Amino acid sequence: MYSDHRGHINCHRGMRRKCLGNMPVRGLLHLAILKVVKDEPTYGSEIQRILREKFMIDAPRAMVYGLLQRLEGHGLLISTWDTSGSGPARRIYRITEEGEEYLRDALEKLVRVKAIIDRLISG
């Protein structure tokens, strides 16, 4: 695991196994993706950009798309094809009611965990 000059967490090919084994980011990435899609339905490369800019998570494209497929398979996201633009069709992801409930429950648990982490860090 390493951070770049902007403080982004990098999990790219050469460091992937070590990074994912040592950082809790792997377990939080699906929650960050659900949060991004909840805030605004969007497509995969935009989700990846928002993860990098808003959460400072520089996740590989394959990891993001793999998680999108799994989240959709579990019924937490749905996708549709957007063919309205002049470019190629893009898959737009939206959160489902089940996904919103899952995210809400997970974030409530993280609040409790954050309190423990804060106490560990402070002393």
C-alpha positions in Angstrom: 0.0 0.0 0.0 1.2 3.5 -0.8 -0.2 6.9 -1.2 0.7 9.3 -4.0 1.5 13.0 -3.6 -2.2 13.9 -3.3 -2.8 11.4 -0.5 -4.8 9.0 -2.8 -4.7 5.4 -1.9 -3.3 3.4 -4.8 -4.2 -0.3 -5.3 -2.7 -1.0 -8.8 -1.4 -4.2 -10.2 2.0 -4.5 -8.6 0.7 -3.5 -5.2 -2.8 -4.8 -5.4 -2.5 -7.9 -3.2 -0.4 -6.1 -0.5 -2.6 -3.0 -0.6 -5.9 -4.9 -0.3 -4.5 -7.1 2.4 -3.4 -4.2 4.6 -6.0 -1.5 4.1 -9.7 -1.4 5.0 -10.4 0.3 1.7 -11.3 -3.0 0.1 -14.2 -3.5 2.5 -15.3 0.1 2.1 -15.0 0.4 -1.7 -18.4 -1.1 -2.4 -20.0 1.3 0.1 -18.3 4.2 -1.6 -19.6 3.0 -5.0 -23.1 2.7 -3.6 -22.8 6.2 -2.1 -21.7 7.7 -5.4 -24.5 6.1 -7.3 -27.1 7.1 -4.6 -26.0 10.7 -5.0 -26.4 10.6 -8.7 -27.0 7.7 -11.1 -23.9 7.5 -13.4 -21.6 5.3 -15.5 -18.6 3.3 -14.5 -15.7 5.6 -15.5 -17.5 8.6 -13.8 -17.9 6.5 -10.7 -14.1 5.7 -10.8 -13.4 9.5 -11.2 -15.6 10.4 -8.3 -14.0 7.7 -6.1 -10.6 9.3 -6.8 -11.7 12.9 -6.3 -14.2 12.7 -3.5 -12.9 9.7 -1.5 -9.2 9.7 -2.6 -9.5 6.0 -3.7 -7.6 5.3 -6.8 -9.1 1.9 -7.5 -8.3 0.0 -10.7 -10.9 0.1 -13.4 -11.3 -3.7 -13.4 -12.0 -3.7 -9.6 -14.6 -1.0 -9.9 -16.4 -2.7 -12.8 -16.2 -6.1 -11.0 -17.8 -4.6 -7.9 -20.5 -2.9 -10.1 -21.4 -6.3 -11.5 -21.5 -7.9 -8.1 -23.6 -5.2 -6.6 -26.0 -5.5 -9.5 -26.0 -9.3 -9.1 -27.0 -8.9 -5.4 -29.8 -6.5 -6.3 -28.2 -3.4 -4.8 -27.8 -1.6 -8.1 -29.6 -1.8 -11.5 -28.2 -0.7 -14.8 -29.6 0.5 -18.1 -28.0 1.4 -21.4 -27.9 5.1 -22.3 -27.9 5.5 -26.0 -28.8 9.2 -26.1 -25.4 10.6 -26.8 -23.5 10.7 -30.1 -20.8 8.3 -28.7 -21.1 4.7 -27.8 -23.8 3.4 -25.5 -23.0 3.6 -21.8 -24.3 1.6 -18.9 -25.8 3.9 -16.3 -26.0 2.5 -12.7 -28.8 3.4 -10.2 -29.2 2.3 -6.6 -32.2 0.1 -5.7 -34.3 0.4 -2.6 -32.5 -2.6 -1.3 -29.2 -0.9 -2.0 -30.3 2.2 -0.2 -31.3 0.1 2.8 -28.0 -1.8 2.7 -26.0 1.4 2.5 -27.9 3.1 5.3 -27.4 0.1 7.6 -23.7 -0.2 6.7 -23.1 3.5 7.3 -24.8 3.3 10.7 -22.4 0.5 11.7 -19.5 2.6 10.4 -20.4 5.4 12.7 -20.1 3.0 15.7 -16.8 1.7 14.4 -15.5 5.2 13.8 -16.0 6.0 17.5 -13.8 3.0 18.4 -11.2 4.0 15.8 -11.2 7.6 17.1 -10.6 6.3 20.7 -7.8 4.0 19.4 -6.1 6.8 17.6 -6.4 9.4 20.4 -5.0 7.3 23.0 
